[in-house]
Amino acid sequence: MTGLGPDAPVAFVSGASRGLGAVIARRLAADGFAVAVNYGSSREGAEKVVADISEAGGTAAAFGADVTDETAVAGLAERVRAELGPVTVLVANATGPQPEVPIDRLEWSDHLAQLEFFVKSPTLLVKAFLPDMRAAGGGRVVQIGSDMFERALAGWSAYVAAKGAQWGLTRSWARELGPDAITVNLVAPGWIPVERHGELGEADVAGYLADLPLGRIGVPDDIAAAVSFLASDAAAFVTGQRLTVNGGHTID
């Protein structure tokens, strides 16, 4: 760990060993945050993100923990405070498998699997870092949602329902935590291809592009830029909002 010193504000990014989380972590480090890079299983990936940040002159450290587990999150918060300092920016990005499940095969366990990541995990993380934000006189919570809530695709009801619940949490927490000068917002990406999507066929891309007014596939940097804004002082008067970043695929 190198770089910014003990007075750097600390940002925590869950699920940051790859994909959107890794790019968000690098962007926040470039913005001047010391970044806690959380990972569930890919320690190597998280350490690569930390190395990239250090090489760029920033500060970061990797923290392994299952962010859907109460005990693990409590211990995680203690470790982050000890190594980097109190957390004033929380990015709830971690996700799990997202299978397509038609209604005739849908089980309650399918709903629970999605709620673990999009309701339970954000709740545990906010509770864990809330004392830090209150002590600091304010903070930022940024959830990573999805435009799938608006698109409501057939076969994805468990995922869509959990993402809707995540948006509901954002709205209620914004009202509850506003008096503490803590903003709570949600970034809703469209389809942003990352490692877990594997190889993309031309037909897949062409079909998606046909519905995009801006005419291009989004990239992780598009999402990281939105998170960067919501984590910044420039967004101090923005709370309870959903910032959809999908090239106009859905328009409210």
N, C-alpha and C positions, 0 to 999 in steps of 0.2 A: 504494500500500500504506500502510495506516494502522493505528494502534490499539495493540496490546498490548506492543510493545517487544521488545528482543532476547532476553529471558528466557522468552518464551512457548514452551511445548512445541509441537513441530511435528508435524502430521499430514499424511500424503500420501494422496490419494484418486485412484485411477486411474479414467479414464472419467467425469470429474465435470462435463462441460460441459452435461449435461442428465440427465433421468430420475432414477433413484435416487441416482446419484453426486452430482448437484447438490444434492439435499436433504440427503444425508449431509454434504457439505462445509459447507453452511450450519449444520447442527446442531452439528458439531464446532467451528466458529468461535464459535457461541453458547456452547459449553462452555468456551471460553477457549484453544483451540488456534489457532496460526497455521496456515493450511491451504494446502497446495500443491495447486492445482486442475489436475489433468492432463487433457489432451484429445488426441484423435488427429487430428481434422480440423476440428472446430468451434471455432476460436479465438474467434469472436464469442460463442458460448454460454458459453465458459469465462470470458471477460472480463465477461460479464453476471453470472455467479455471483460473481466477485471484487468487482464493483461493489456487488452486494447485501450482501455481507459487510462491505465498507468502510462503506457507508451505515449499517449496524447497529452500527458501532463496532469491528468486528473486523479481523483481519489476514489477508490472503490474497494469493496471486499465481498467475498462470496459467503452466503449463508444457506446451508442446506436445511430444509424443514418442509414437512407436509403442512401446507397452510389450510388444510381442512380439519386439522387435529388440534383440539383445545390446548393440550399440554405442550405440543410442539410449538404452537404460536406464542404461548406465554414465555417459553424458554428462548425462542427466537428474538423476541423484543428485548429481553435482557442482554443477549449477546450483541445485538446491534448497538444498543446504548453503550455497552462497555468498550466496543471497538471503534465505533464511528461517532457516537453521540446521540442525542435525542432526535427522533424523527419528526419532521414538520411537513413532509410531503409523502403521501402514501398513494401508490399506483397499484390498484387491484387488477392485475392482468392475468393471473394464473388460470389455466383452463385444463380440462381433461378431454377424453375421447368424445367426439360429437357424432354418434352414429345416426343414420336415418332410420327411423322406426315407425312403420305404418301403424295406424290405430288398432288394427286387429291383432297386432303383436305387442302392443304397448302395455307395459307393466308399471306398477307404482315404483318399482326399483329403478326404472328408466328415468322417471321424474326426479327421484332422490339423487341419482348420480349427477344430474345437472345442477340441482339445487345446492349440492355440496360445494361446488366451485363458485356459483354465482350469487348465492345467498349466505351460506354458512361461512365460507372463507372471508368475504368482505366484512361480515359482522365481527368475526374473530379479530381480524387485522385492525379494524377501526377501534375496537375496544382496547386492543393491546397498545396502540400508539396514541390514543386520545389523551392520556395524562401528559405526554410530551408536548402535544400541540397546545393544550390548555396552559401548561406552565410557560410556554413560549409566547403566549398571547395571541395565537392564531395558527392556522395551518391550511393544508390543501389535501383533499381526498379526490382522486380521479379514478373512476371506474372505467374499465374497458368493456363496453357493451357490444351491440351488433345491430346492423340495420335489418337483420332477419326478423326482428319484432314487428317492423312495418311490412316486410315482404310476406311474412306468414306462409312460408312454403309448406305444401302438403308433405307429410311424413316427418316433419321436424317439430312436432308439437311440444315435446318435452323440452327441447332446447329453447324454443320460442317462449314457452311459459316461464322458464327460469330467467331468460333475459328480460322479460317483462317485469318479473319480480325484482330483478336487480335495478331496473329503472325506477320502480316504486320505492326501493330503499333510498336511492339517490335523492328523490324528491323530499321524502320525509326527513332524512338526515340533514338536508340543507336547511330546513326550517328549525330543526332541533339544535343544530350546532352553530347556526348563524350568530347567536348572541355571544359565542366564544370566538368570533372572527375566524371560524373554520368554514371554508367553502367546500361544497360537495357537488361535483359535476360528473357527467358521463360522456365519454367519447364513443360514438357508435360507428365502427368501420364498416365499409362494404367488404366485398371479397378482396382481400389483400394476400396474394399468394406468398407463402413462406415455406420453410423446409417440410413441414408436415403434409403439405398438399402434394408432394412428389412431382413427377413430370406432368406438365400440362400439355394437352393436345390442342392443336390449332382450332378445332371445332369448338372446344370448351371456351377458349378465349374469344373467338369470333362471336359466339352466341351471347356472351356476357356483354361484350363491347357494343353490340347492337342496341342495347338499352341505356347506354351511358352518354348523356349530353356532352361530357367533356372528352369523350372518345379515347380514353386510355385506361389501362388497368392501374389501380392504385399501388403504391409501394409503401413499405414500412415507414419510410421517412415522412410520409404524409401524416401518418398517425402520430408519430413522435413529435411532429411540429405542433399538432393540436394539444397534446399533453404538455408540451413545453409552455405553451401559452397559458393553459389553465393552472399550471404550477407557478407561474410568474407573478410578480407584483402587478403587472398590467391587467391581470384578471381578478384583482382584489374585490371587485364589485360584481362578479359573475358567480352565481350559485344556483343550484337546483336546475341546471340546464343540461340538455343533451345536444352535443355537437356532432352531427352526422357528417362523416368524412367518406363519401362514396361516389364522388364525381357527378352527383345529381341523379343517381339511380333511383332514389326516392326523394320526393320533395314535399315537405310538410306544408 
